[in-house]
Amino acid sequence: VTAFAHPGLAILAMGISSPLPRAVEPSIDGELIEACRKGDRGALDRVFRAHAEVLERLLARLVGPRGDAEDLLQETFVAAIEAFPRFRGEASVRSWLHRIAIHVAHKELRRPRHRRETPDDNLDAEAASTATPTDRIAADRLAVALYRHLDKLDARKRIAIVLHVVEGYSVAEIAALTGASQTATKSRLFWARRALLASLRRDPELDDEVRR
Amino acid sequence: MSCRTVRPWLHVAAEQLSEPDRLVLEDHLQVCERCREERAQLALVRRLGATLPVTPLGPRGHARVIAAALIRGLQPAEPVQRRPIWPFAIAGAAVVAAIAIAVVLTRADEPAPIVVRDPVPALREAPAPAPARPAPPAPIVRPDRVVVEGELEVDGNKLAPDAEVPTNVALRARVRAKVRVFDTQVVLAAASQIIVRDRTIVVLRGSALVTPRDGVQRRIEAGDTWPREARRLRAEDELATAHAAYAQGDFARAEKFAASALASKPTVAQAAEAETVIADCRQATGAHGDAMRRYQTIATSYPGLAAGETASFAAARLAARTNPTEARSLYERYLARYPQGRFALDARRALEGVR
């Protein structure tokens, strides 16, 4: 398997039921893990640097443009530092960090603040503040509009659908990452997909984009 | 082929599917409009989710986040704040002593017990109980105090290191100095001034580096506060919307959001920016007189800010359309104030043109 910049693409390339691609796993040896367990600053720094980009992207996609990915990334690393002594090495460090990041995102999405900040004005402001060229603003506006629809979903369903459709994870992988059963994950995906697509159909801007 | 069979592939890009699966899917999509629509919708979700308008932190940002996380994650757990037990011990002792006195006084009325072998103790007077000492005052907690850790001044008077000053007093640093406000470290740049109001640090002049408990250092400029107020963030949002509306030519909307930003308790810089947007909108809609007045007010009110400089130049440029004499004077005033300013070159060229 070639090294994919995006882990989801590698999964898709191998078929949707394939396991997590090992090709994207940064080389982290047992000694480094042991040093991380003991709270070695250098070892933790090395492990976090190897995964920061992927985790940042994952968090941004889970919480959307309104979320503060920087704060969430920091929360993820702090949680990982605290949990490292209990890390048994049964899963890869990447999967383990992904699980922590998803947990952090879930907590963020359940916060009332996140739900409160959904008026259109804010979305317009965010869309406008991201870039200056008109086409980029239009693209950003659509992405922000998509997350407005995702905001309507329950946090667990939202995480499942983003991991499935945007990140490209299979049902089994999402179940493993979120700590839910495969049956529960399938159910979440079914209802999330149904609610999201119905919501998109009612949005003239996004509906036009679909038909283009 | 049923919809159920192809459903797991609907969100997958065609090039990511195996050849047989792709052919099956394509055959189905040709006859099933519902699946075709669902596939288009999911493709849009995938595309928009992947191109989220988020500026990546980059390696330097990651290093900053990791450093902050390491500080927070590796710091030893804070010891549990235990209340001192001695006030309770003394209070308990006082209660016991009071009960003892009550018991003794009650028993004083009772006949003395007949003790045959040793009558002396019965005749002996009970010792006078020690007067219950009043409980000492609770330790003074001063959440309203600011601890000075460097050379600072209040009204020109130099403070001793480690001095405590009350809140609502403006602290001035001649040279770079440190101050601890509650649990936050603040490093004032030279010639900076801060004031603490209602547990909020306000930078009046210069700038300060604030390091709260999370260990992440932030730079706070003049006019800004720490913690940042939610209303100020709201002002930021509204200003962004105003700029976007202005860029789209919707001046009424731009002015509305700029006015809303002004009403949201903005920082000095945000207020200047909002007023500039309003003046720009007035100019764009032909209200040149009003725009000119606004530019001149901004230029005189905020001479140290970028908005002040911009307004000063904008006023001169606006005057150049109607009144060359006034324009010359305004360009000269701009150059006198900002000889190395961002528009200095434009101002010099314009001045030559006006002459």
Interface residues (C-beta under 8 A of the other chain):
Chain A: L9 L12 A13 G15 I16 G39 R41 L44 D45 F48 R49 A52 E53 E56 R57 A60 R61 G64 P65 A69 E70 L73 Q74 F77 V78 A80 I81 E82 D121 N122 D124 A125 E126 A127 A128 S129 T130 A131 T132 R136 I137 A139 D140 L142 A143 V144 L146 Y147 I161 V162 H164 V165 V166 G168 R193 L196 L197 L200 R201 L206 E209 V210 R211
Chain B: P8 W9 H11 V12 A13 Q16 L17 S18 E37 E38 A40 Q41 L42 L44 V45 R46 L48 G49 A50 T51 L52 P53 V54 T55 P56 L57 P59 G61 H62 A63 V65 I66 A68 A69 L70 R72 G73 L74 V216 D237 E238 A240 T241 H243 A244 A247 F257
